[in-house]
Amino acid sequence: MEAAVISQKLKAPIKLVYSREDDMTFGAYRPAYHAKYKAALDENNSLIAFHVNAGGIPESPLFADRFPAGAVANYLAEEWSQESNITVGAFRAPRSNFIAGAEQSFLDEVAEAAGKDPIEFRLELLDKAINNPVGEKNDYEADRYAGVLKLVKEKSNWGTEQPGVHRGVSAYFCHDSYVAHVIDLVMENGKPRVQKVYCAGDCGIVVNPIAAINLIEGGSVDGIGHAMYSGMTFTEGTPDQTNFDKYRLIRHREAPAAIDVHFVKNEIDPTGLGEPPFPPVIAALANAMYRGTGKRIYSQPFVKELETSALRM
């Protein structure tokens, strides 16, 4: 629009090139989100109540009818939003890019409190949603959700321990596809490094296997990078990060050394993989980092959260 107006005034073709600082100080930014979770266990360490209150600027990230809706007898989902003059737009896997990380990290906390393996804990809940679902509006297929968890468990040899390797798991449904991740993480000089990623996806019939693998690999690296390093803050409506010296992206040397991708084979109509690989890897990373550092991560970017935690000690 700006180029068109200038060209019209000059009555001549023009070429308009923005500096990086111009580019990053006016535009559409990822919405800001916040979520708070509560859960209750009975005397048998079974999940009997789940409460999520989530909101953001200028929208809520909540999908009220997604898992664990349908798997818990007492379930409450609340949302809120707040207006802002800061322009926002879609970030990869809109809304799911945040809520998946928060939800799946919290489920790991609940599994730990219940003394249960995190994959078995999720499968236990999904078994309830399959055989005795609560409610009628659940917008996921519990058997397919369980399917990717079972596949990633098998392919990653979940349950086997490697000295110095810390594992985290996560699974999520969004944009009509199901994806589960297991991350192997090591600590080097007090800093986390992702060694390997295992991924299982269910997007129906895989039409183009090479492209599907590429999408999952790219989505996994993208999710790890943004969760770990990228943060945009504002002061009186103006971005504090105006170039890549302050807005941090993942480096080649920080990418996983290997990504092992597998697909559930079925004859279901194909959906997509542009968005779904991104959200679950965030929580798999957070859960692996907890096992590596002994600290739960509650804010993005994770590196900043770790640094802040270290300063509090």
N, C-alpha and C positions, 0 to 999 in steps of 0.2 A: 504493500500500500504506500509506504513512504517513497519507494523508488518511482512508483507510478505518478505520485503527486509532483515530485521534483522534475521528472521527465516532462510532465505536462507544462510546468512553469517555464522550463528551458526550451520547450518545443524541439527537443532533440533526444535521441537515445542516451541513456546513462548506464553506468555500472556502479552499483552501490555495494560497498564492502564494509561490514561492521568489524570493529575491533572485538577481541574476546571480551573485554570489559563491557562494551556496549551490549554484546550478545547476552551476557550473563546477568545484566542488571535490568533488562526489560524482557519479559517473556512470561511463559506459563510454568509454574512450579508445581512440584508434587504436593498434594494436600498434606497437612499435618494431622496426625492421628494420636489417640490415646485410648488405652483399654485397661479396665480393672476386672480381675477375675476372683471368684470365690468358689470353693467346693466343700462338700461334706462327705465323709466316709462313715459307714456304719461299723458295728463291732466286728464284722467280718472283712473289713477293709474294702468293701464294695462302694463304688461311687453312687450316692443316693441323691445328691443335689449339686446343681451347677448354675452359677450366676455370672453373666458377663454384662458389663456396662461399658459401652464403647461409643466414642464420638470423635469429632474432628472439625477442622477448619478447611473448607466450609461445608463438609459432608461427613456422615458417619461411615466407617469402614465395615459395619456389621452386616452379616448375612444371617438373620435370625434363625432360619430353618435349616442351616447346615449342621453337620456333625459338630458336637455331640448331641444336638437335638435328635430326639427319637431313641436315644440310648440311655437317658437318665429320667427317672420317675419325676423328679422335681427340677424343672428347668425354667430359667427366667433370662430373657435377653432384652436389654434396654439400650436405647441409643439416644444421642443428642448431637447437635451441630451448632456451630457459631459462625456468623458471617465475618468476612474480611474483605478489604479492598485489594489485597494481594491477589493477582490473577493466578489461577491454578488450572491444571489440565491433567490428562490421563498420563500416568506413569505405568510402566509395564505391569500387566496383570492388575488393573485398577482395583483399589481397595483390598483385594486379596493379597497384594504384595506386603501389606502390613499385618492384617488380621491373622493370616496363616502363621506368621512368625510368633505373634503373641500367644495365640491359642495353643499351638503345638509345643511351645516352650512350657506353658503352664501345665499342659497335660503330663509332661515329663515330671514336673514337680509333684503333681498328684500321684503319679505312679510311684515315685520315690517314697512319698508319705505312706502309701499303701503297702510298700515293701514288695512291689511287683516289677517284673521286667517291663520296660516301656512298650515294646512291641506286643507282648502278651496282654498288657493292660488295654491297649487300643483294640486288639482283636476281641477281647472279652466284651468291650462295649459294643463293638460292631456285631458281635453274635447276638446281643440283646436286640439291636436294631433290626437284625434279620429275622429272628424267631419271635420276638415279642415287642414290636416297635411301640413307642409312645407317641401319640399324635398321628396326624394324617398328612401334614404339609411338608414333611422332610424332603428336601430337594436334592438328595443324593441316593445312589444305589449302594446299600451297605455291603452287598456281596462283592461288588467291583472295588470298593474302597478297601475291603479286607484282602482282595486279590493282589493288589500292588504291594501291600505290606508283607504278605506271605512270600511273594516273589523276591522282594529286596532282602528279606530275611534269609532266604535260601542262597541267593547269589553272593551275598556279603559274608556268608558263614557266620551270621550273627550268633553271639554267645561264645565265640572263641576269643581268647585274650592274647594280645601281642604286647610285649613289654614296651612301655613308653607310648603306646598308641591309644588315643582316647576317642571313643565312638559316640556319635549322636544320630538319632533317627527322627524322621518326621514324615507325615503323609498329608495330602490335601486334595480336595476336589474343587476345581473351578473351571469355568469356560468349557464345561461338558467333558472334561478329561480328568483322570486320576493319576497322581504321581507320588511316589515315595522315594525318599533319599536316606542313605546311610553315609555318614562322613567319617573318615579316619583322619584324626588330627594329631599332630605332635607339637610339643613345646620346644622351641629353640631359643636359648638365651632369654627365657621368660616371655617369648612372643609366640603366638599361635601360628601354625602353618598347616594348611590342608594338604594332606598327603594323597588321599584318594577319595573319590566319590563313587558310590554305587547308586544306580537309579533304576526304578521300575515304573513303567508307564502303561496306562490303559487309555488309548485314544480310539478304540474300535479297530477296524481294519487299517493296518499300516500300509498306505498306498505307495509311499516313497521311503523305503527304509533308510537310505543314506541321509536324506533331508531330515527325517525324523530324529535320527541320532544327532545330527548337527544342531537341531533346535534344542534338544535336551542338554547337550554339552554347552552350548552358548548360554542357555538359560541358567544353568548351574553356575557357570563362572560369573555371569552378570549378577545373580542373586548374592553369591558370596562376596563379590567386590563391593556392591552398594551397601550391603548390611555391615560389612567390616569397616569400610573406610569413608563412604560418601556422606557428607552432611552440609546442608544449606541453612544458614541462620540469617535472621533479619534484625536490623536495628532501625526503629521508626520507619518500617516499611521498605528499607533499602537492604539488598543482599550484602552480607559481610564477605562472601567469597566471590571474587570477580574474575578469577583465572585459575588454572590448574595447579598453581603453587599452593592454593588454599583449598580448592575443591578437589578432594583426593579420589582418584580412580585406581582400580586394581592394576598392578604391574604384571608384566609377563612372568617374572620370577615368582610371583605370589599366587599364580593360578595353580590349581591342582595338577599334580604330576600325571595322574591318570583318572579317567572317568569311564566307568563300566556301565553300559546302558543295556537294558533288557525291556522287552514288551510282553504284555499279556496277550496271548493269541486267542482271538475270538472272531465271530462273524458279525459283530455289531457295526452299524453304520459309522464311518469315520468322523471324528470331530476335529480336534486341532491340537497343536503343540507350541504355538507361538507364545502363549501366556503361561500355561500350567506348570512348566518346569521351574519357573522363577520363585513362586511363594514358598513351597515347602523346604527348599534348601536352606532358607534363612534360619528356620528353627532347628534343623539338623545341625547347622553350624553352632548355634547358641548352645544346644544341648551337649555337643562335643566339647565346646569351650568350658562349660561348667565342669565337666569331668577332668579337663586338663588344668583348670585354675582353681577349682573349688568355689568359684563365685558365679552366681546367676547374673545373666545379662538382661537388663530391663530397658535399655535405650539404644537407639542407633545414632551414630555408627558405633559398632562394638569396641573398636580400638580406643575411642575416646572414653567410653564407659570403663574400660579396663584401667586406663590411665587415671581416671578420676578415682576409681576404687583404690588404686595403689597410693594415691596422695592422702586418702582418708586414713590409711593404716599408720 
